[in-house]
Amino acid sequence: MAGASVPLGLLLLGGGRAESPRDALREELLLSPLPSGDLAATFQFRTRWDSELQREGVSHYGLFPKALGQLISKYSVRELHLSLTQGFWRTRSWGQPYLQAPAGAELWVWFQNSVTDVDKAWKDLSNILSGIFCASLNFIDSTNTVTPTASFKPLGLANVTNHHLLIYAVLPREVVCTENLTPWKKLLPCGSKAGLAVLLKAERLFYSSYHSQAVHIRPICRDASCLSISWELRQTLTVVLDIFSIGQGKKDWSLFKMFSRTLTEACPLASESKVYVDISSKDQENELLEVIPPPLSTHEAAVQGERKTYAVYDLLNPALFNVSRSLNVQLKWKRPQDGCYIHFQPAQDRRRPHLLEMLIQLPANSVTKITIQFERALLKWTEYTPDPNHGFYVSPSVLSALVPSVLAMKAVDAEQSPLFTSLFPSSDGTSYFVRLYTEPLLVNLPTPDFSMPYNVICLTCTVVAVCYGSFYNLLTRTFHVEEPSRGHLAKRLANIIRKLRGVPLL
Amino acid sequence: MAAPLVLVLLVAVTVRAVLYRSSLAVFISERVEVASPLNAWKRVVEGLALLDLGVSPYSGDVFHETPLIIYLFHFLIEYAELVFMGTLKRSLSPYLPFLVFLLLLFSLVQFKKQKLLIELDQYAPDVAELIRTPMEMNYIPFKVALFYLLNPYTVMSCVAMSTCAINNTIIAFFILATIKGSAFLSAIFLALATYQSLYPLTLFAPALLYLLQRQFIPVKMKSKDFWVYAVQYAFLYLGSLVVIICLSFFLLNSWDFIPSVYGFILSVPDLTPNIGLFWYFFAEMFEHFSLFFVCVFQINVFFYTIPLAVKLKEHPIFFMFVQIAIISIFKSYPTVGDIALYMAFLPLWSHLYRFLRNIFILSCVLIVCSLLFPVLWHLWIYAGSANSNFYYAITLTFNMGQILLISDYFYAFLRREYYLTHGLYLTGKDGTEAMLVLK
């Protein structure tokens, strides 16, 4: 109660004008790629209202939703936490959650000290919340309500010690659906029309492995001195998008793929509107995450005991929308160990050879095999060397490596040390350079017969001429009935010989 | 007729599936008779890999497919990974083209019936046994299906996953569109076929002749209708060709594909042995005459079109068959898939059987040569006991056999035409049986 009088005093000093309390909205979206390839998106909309709700007669509601404000003042609620969740957060495959909620509905409330009949207030409160959020919270009764004594300490500013003011209930059977999302979205100052809330489309959010929406109301210090209290309303929504149903099997994500929308502007009523992408490297797979468009700034924070790096997209920064009107944040994974650099210049016959360069990171204690298939074409007979049956050489491959050294080597002065130590330049003392060559390959290739050029020309041209001849005959000649003729000299001679032999005549 | 067709289809699919899964698949896809530098599947994979690597697929001398094919397979592979997790691409490719060929069959019956009605009254009285009855024509589509689907050449080409099958499909679609009378579709498919491999350009003439015949426009130089229609068809064809080439330009943002595809087909730089005549000829050619003979050989393919058009202007389908056969024999990189295409047409002319003179010897030559190809290849390359001349000799014989087969069919066709107009039983001036001679 002591804290309550000071703001009153401030107001009086200010000339007695009833100024409307200031409120501010901050909206934030956090995209975290999970180890299993899925993506967790956490939306947080935090409305902070610098006001004293204990006093009756507050009628100017700005960003803070009126439904919740009246609820808090009427039932003297100190803190309210309501969550509606579908699915279970799989810690083993997804890692630690930022904010986990039990499946179904969970409601826990700290009442003010002034409340006498906690049970009645609880019953009325749960019924009203049931109406506001279209959830069956009216099923909360004495059979599923408890008063914890050790856990669920107040999360906001509190100086209460009476545990009877804490009530907790959970309904695991409660199903979350679009009917619950819509009133939740309505409580947002910009609704679902501008800012980050445009991404909240039910057809995508409910096609996910985990969906949790929550409302948290608590009093917080207005500033560092903590002389006055503000009310904080946090609406959070966490959704885990499955790599197989939405990601189509690939680990590359984008806002459009996830939510079938992109961001075009920040909520005009928001004082801060940011998108954070978790780009800290994960050691298991040694993959690099690339975020497109490149973030204008990054933020480092220690979260849940680990140091993490985030790429920040500030929607209120006009530079962000310079290139295109809509922001579609894309996450792409690059695998560096598959040869992060490959340069291949294919050969051109009779002009240049193949060039293949690969930069590979070899895993320890393993054998890496690289195989290349190549074909050598038959050459013209003049292009063979005088000893064609010797074969053709394939040049040896070159392997250059920086081998980590077991011994720490001091940098040596090239002039003072023996020549054999200064053959290759070494940049630092931890590794040494080595260049190895493979054997050249001698391939015995088939050759054409070198004695045959004229014969080949003749024979091939003969075949072509056969075609030409047959077609010429068929095209230029026509069928005629053959009249038997007397025959030429040769025929008559042949007939004479035939008569002599006794064979039928021609 | 539907039931035997389905049965043939099932048998064909089974044969291909069995061969594809067996160890012969690798052996067949390596055969030079089946896979040429233009249509080998290995080269398509190489081109796609180069594309993924960011290098232009045409920068090396390995890949000679057109850009539309690259994007077709790119799209197929991506979609296949999406839906069937990568197995579809490999299993679909063998079956793609031959399924389409069936459409061709039903159109051929239509054509034959039409032709019959037009010409019935022009014939001499006693040629009844030469005319084809609708009854036997009913079985033609089934026979064509049999000839194409169960032809060992097609099976091998399919199992090797060569893109020759796609070329055959496009030509089949073109023939279908022509026979149905749709000039627009026919021009588009002809443009696609020309875009794929340059030589179907010569099929413009038979298609034009057939469409003119269908429209009852006589082919006379002075006729205005003829020129109007010809120019229209030419415009459609050239227009689609230009559109397709410009589209390819925009796909890859460069004109690289023109020297790589068409320059390669025309200048024949790659001398890998195949069943054609070009490779050894140019391997043994004196450098001085190389350009001259390349021009001669390429002109040889295109050069029969006009004379054949003049002679066969009343019979455009036979003209098309002869033209396709000439392309298959004399193109720069022939494979057995191309041969299978014109062999599928042979049942259409089964009524010419009685006039064929050398069919037995020619079929023996073709079968024996086909069997000897892998044997002599093995002896030359692996065993080292033969040399290139053996393989070359078989190539020559095989091509000679094909040429004589085509000219035999041509002879039989012309002879039947003569009999149709002059009567079957010819008598000389003195009443004795007379002989027919080509003079």
Interface residues (C-beta under 8 A of the other chain):
Chain A: Q248 G249 I342 F344 Q345 P346 A347 Q348 D349 R350 H354 Q373 E375 A377 L378 L379 K380 W381 T382 P446 T447 P448 D449 M452 P453 V456 I457 L459 T460 V463 V464 V466 C467 Y468 S470 F471 N473 L474 L475 R477 T478 F479 H480 V481 E482 E483 P484
Chain B: K42 L50 L53 V55 S59 G60 D61 V62 E81 L82 M85 P269 D270 L271 T272 P273 L277 W279 Y280 F281 F282 A283 E284 M285 F286 E287 F297 N300 Y304 P307 L308 V310 K311 I326 I329 F330 W380 I381 N387 S388 N389 Y392 L396 N399 M400 I403 L404 S407 F410 Y411 L414 R415 Y418 L426 G428 K429 T432 A434 M435 L436 V437 L438 K439
